[in-house]
Amino acid sequence: MLEGFNIKTSMKIEFYSKKEVDTLIKVLSPDNVCVPEGLKIDIKSENKYLVIDIFCNKGI
């Protein structure tokens, strides 16, 4: 495993409406409760975009 650096990736997905995005956030959020140590997943909305940020500080 490579150590000593952080990894970040982002996805920005456009939907037809903010309502769709808000519904998806409600559906996906429970899946992000038990993630491995060093991994963080943020899900948010930016108008009609679903934004998913994934951070890992454990290396690969």
C-alpha positions, 0 to 999 in steps of 0.5 A: 500500500502506498502511504503518505498522500490523500486521494479525492475524487468528485462526480457531478451528475445533472438531473431534470430537477432539484426534487430528483436530486433531493430524493436520491440524496435521501436514498443514498445517505444511509449507505454512507454510514459504515464506511472503512476507516480513512474513507469519507463520502459526502453527497450534496446537491447544487441545484439540479446537480448531485455532487458526490465527493470521495476522500481517502487518507489511507493511500492505495 
